[in-house]
Amino acid sequence: MSKPHPLAAYLADCRSRKSTGAVTPETSLYTPLEALLNAAGAGLRPAIRAFMNLNNQAGNMPDGGLFTPDQFDRDDTATPAGQHPSRGVIECKKPKDELLAVADSEQVSRYWNAYS
């Protein structure tokens, strides 16, 4: 049996988590999002790896970051210590949140200034 497409696996995982009624709308979906981004990032050159739950760096704490292979050891499961994500940060919100309002928020502006 073949593996499901990464997007199908992501949607199925999100649906099964939400159907329990026992998860938060945002942070409970970090794991499936990280898996989806890593599946997509593996095909890029250089490959991109997502790490969720970044440490607070200079007052900024995005939900995740996108790193290149030169920033971590291949088998690392933890965020690269003290490094800014070279390919950007991730800010997660509930699916029903208005995208343009989030993109125009002070929080996203702070990340833009700190990580660009």
C-alpha positions as CSV (number, residue, x, y, z in Angstrom):
1,M,0.0,0.0,0.0
2,S,1.4,3.4,-0.9
3,K,1.8,6.3,1.5
4,P,-0.8,9.0,1.3
5,H,0.1,12.3,-0.3
6,P,1.5,14.6,2.4
7,L,-1.4,17.1,2.1
8,A,-3.9,14.2,2.5
9,A,-2.0,12.9,5.5
10,Y,-2.0,16.5,7.0
11,L,-5.7,17.0,6.5
12,A,-6.6,13.5,7.9
13,D,-4.4,14.1,10.9
14,C,-5.9,17.6,11.6
15,R,-9.4,16.2,11.2
16,S,-8.8,13.3,13.6
17,R,-7.2,15.6,16.2
18,K,-10.1,18.0,16.0
19,S,-12.7,15.3,16.1
20,T,-11.6,14.3,19.6
21,G,-12.8,17.7,21.0
22,A,-9.8,17.6,23.3
23,V,-7.2,19.7,21.5
24,T,-6.4,23.4,21.2
25,P,-7.2,25.0,17.9
26,E,-3.7,26.1,17.2
27,T,-0.9,24.3,19.0
28,S,-2.4,20.8,18.6
29,L,-1.9,21.2,14.8
30,Y,1.8,21.9,15.0
31,T,2.9,18.3,14.6
32,P,0.9,17.6,11.4
33,L,2.0,21.0,10.0
34,E,5.6,20.3,10.7
35,A,5.3,16.9,8.9
36,L,3.6,18.6,5.9
37,L,6.3,21.3,5.6
38,N,9.1,18.8,6.0
39,A,7.6,16.6,3.2
40,A,7.4,19.7,0.9
41,G,10.8,21.0,2.0
42,A,12.6,17.7,1.4
43,G,12.2,18.2,-2.4
44,L,13.7,21.7,-2.4
45,R,17.3,22.6,-3.1
46,P,18.6,23.2,-0.6
47,A,16.2,21.1,1.4
48,I,14.2,23.0,4.1
49,R,13.4,21.6,7.5
50,A,10.6,23.0,9.7
51,F,11.0,23.0,13.5
52,M,8.1,24.1,15.6
53,N,8.1,25.6,19.1
54,L,11.1,27.9,18.7
55,N,12.9,29.4,21.7
56,N,12.3,33.0,22.6
57,Q,15.0,35.0,20.8
58,A,15.3,38.7,21.6
59,G,11.6,38.9,22.6
60,N,10.3,37.1,19.6
61,M,8.8,33.6,19.7
62,P,7.4,32.5,16.4
63,D,5.6,29.2,16.3
64,G,8.1,27.6,14.0
65,G,11.1,28.2,11.7
66,L,12.4,27.0,8.4
67,F,16.0,25.9,8.4
68,T,18.6,24.7,5.8
69,P,20.8,21.6,6.3
70,D,23.9,23.7,7.1
71,Q,22.1,24.8,10.3
72,F,21.5,21.4,12.0
73,D,22.8,17.8,12.2
74,R,20.8,15.4,10.0
75,D,19.3,13.5,12.8
76,D,18.5,16.5,15.1
77,T,15.0,16.5,16.6
78,A,15.5,19.8,18.4
79,T,15.6,23.3,17.1
80,P,19.1,24.5,16.2
81,A,20.4,26.3,19.3
82,G,20.7,30.0,18.9
83,Q,20.3,30.1,15.1
84,H,17.7,32.2,13.3
85,P,15.8,30.2,10.7
86,S,17.4,31.1,7.4
87,R,14.3,30.5,5.3
88,G,11.7,32.3,7.5
89,V,9.4,31.9,10.5
90,I,6.0,30.4,10.9
91,E,3.1,32.0,12.8
92,C,0.1,29.7,13.3
93,K,-3.4,30.9,14.1
94,K,-6.7,29.2,14.3
95,P,-8.0,28.3,10.8
96,K,-10.9,30.7,11.1
97,D,-8.7,33.8,11.8
98,E,-8.6,36.4,9.1
99,L,-5.3,36.0,7.1
100,L,-4.9,39.6,6.1
101,A,-5.4,40.8,9.7
102,V,-2.8,38.4,11.0
103,A,-0.3,39.4,8.2
104,D,-0.8,43.0,9.1
105,S,-0.4,42.5,12.8
106,E,2.2,44.0,15.1
107,Q,3.4,40.5,16.0
108,V,4.1,39.6,12.3
109,S,5.8,43.0,11.8
110,R,8.1,42.3,14.8
111,Y,9.0,38.9,13.3
112,W,9.7,40.5,9.9
113,N,12.0,43.0,11.5
114,A,13.8,40.4,13.7
115,Y,14.3,37.6,11.1
116,S,14.7,39.3,7.7
